[in-house]
Amino acid sequence: MNKDGKQTEIARTFFDKAYHLQMRGYLDRAAHFYRKSIEMYPTAKAHTFLGWVYSLKGLYIEAIEECKKAIELDPAFGNPYNDIGAYLIQLKRYSEAKQWIVKALHAPKYENYCFPNMNMGIVLEIKGDWDKARYYYGKALEENPEYQAARTALDKLAGKYN
């Protein structure tokens, strides 16, 4: 195995360890291993997941910066665009959030379009555009019929019409 292959393998091992720690709630340790993964072989996914850890700690600005690094590495990867949108929603910067979510919806590499559809629905509902919000919540459910948050949001919005 060449040097790059070995570094990639080590980076993947660090990433996997970070992810398992994150899922068990060990955020500081997870961040450490995501950073180690990035040191060995930087990937858009590792930067995005490090950003996710930062967001779980309430460090939204740092999370956004990690997502921007991810986009630099792989502009086609949709997750960091949506994540930036989600973090901007937390910061109540809705117009900015909408711009990033649109980019996520148009990204060619994204496995879960239900998430940017949901986030677009949230932004539109907050802005009072209930018809469009309902459309995006419905799109989120089309993408993932088991997505309970989208079902709840759609039901709640339906109650506003009554």
N, C-alpha and C positions, 0 to 999 in steps of 0.2 A: 504494500500500500504506500502511495506517495505521501509527502508531507501534507498536502492539502486534504487528501482523503482522511488522514489521521486526525487532522484538526477538525474536520467536519464531524467525524465520529465522536470526538471528545466534546465538541460543542453540542451535539445532539444529546449526549449523555447528561451534560449539565442542564440543558433545556428540560429534559424529561424529569430530572430530579427537582428542578424549580417548579415545574407544573404540579408534581405530586405534593410538594410542600405547600404550594399555594392552595390547592384543593383541600388541604387539611388545616388551613388557616394560619400557616407560618409565613406571614408576608415578608418579614425582614429577611429570613433565610431564603425564601423564594427569590426575592429581588437580588440577593447575593449571587445565586446560581444563574439567574438570567443574565446578569452582568458578566459572569465568567463565560457563559456561552457566547455572548457577544464579543468578548475579548478574543476567544478562540476562532470564531467564524461568524461575523455579523450577518443576521438575517432579518428580513422584515417581520417575520413571525416573532422572533425573540424580542425585538424592540416593541412590538405591539403588546406582547404579553407582559413585558416589564412595565409598560404604560398602564396596563390593566391593574397590576399590583399597586402602582402608585395611586391610581384612582380609588382603589379600595381603602387606601390610607387617607383619602381626602386630598391628595396632592395632584389636583387636576392640571395645573400648569405644567408640572413635570411630566405628567401622563401625556399631555398634548405634545410636548417636545419629543418624547419617545416615538409617538405615532408619526410625527413629521420625519424623523430619522428613518422609520420603516418605509414611508412613502418614497423617500429618496432612493432607498435600495430596491424597491419594487413598486412602481407607480400603478401597476395593474391590480395589486392586492387590495381588496375592498375593505377589510376589517379596520385598518387604521383610520380611514376616512369616517366610517360610522362611529368609531370610538371617539374621535375628536368631536363629532356632533353630539354624542352622548355626554361627554365631559362639559361641553359648552352649555348644554341644557342644564346640567347641575349648577353651572355658574350663572344661569339665567340670561345667557347671551344667545337668544333664540334665533335672531336673524343670521348670525354667524353660523350657528348650528345647522340651520337649514341648508346653507351652501355646501357644507361638508357632507351632509347626509345625501344630497343630490349626487355628489361625486361617488358615494358608496353605491347608490342605486345603479349607477352606470359603470361601475368597475367590472371588468371581465372576469376577475378571479374572486369569487365570493361564494361560499357554500350556503350561507344562511341569510338570504335576502329578507327573511321575515324581520330581522333586527332593524335594518334601516327603514323598512316600511313602518314598523312600530314607532321608531323615533320620529319619523316624519309626521305620523299621526299625532304624537304628543305635541310637537311644535305647533302644528296647525290647530289643534284643540286649544292650546294656550292662547294662540292668536285669535281665537274665536271663529275660525273657519271650519265649522263642524261638519259640513258636507264633505269637504276634502279630507278631513281627519278620519271620518267614517270610511271613506274610500281606502285610505292607507291602512287602517286597522284591518279592513277586509282583505287587502292584499297580503298583509302579514299572516292572516289565517289561511289564505290560499296556499302560501308558501309552506306553512306548518300548521295543519289543522289541530294539532295538540298544544299550540302555543296559548296557554291559559291567560297570560297577561294581555294579549291582544283580544281574546274573547271578553275578558273583564272590561277592558277599555271600550270595546264596541257596545257592550251591554250598558255601561255607565252613560255613554254618549247617547244611546237610544232613549234612556230615561230623561235626558234633557229636552227631548222633542215632545214629551208627553206633558 
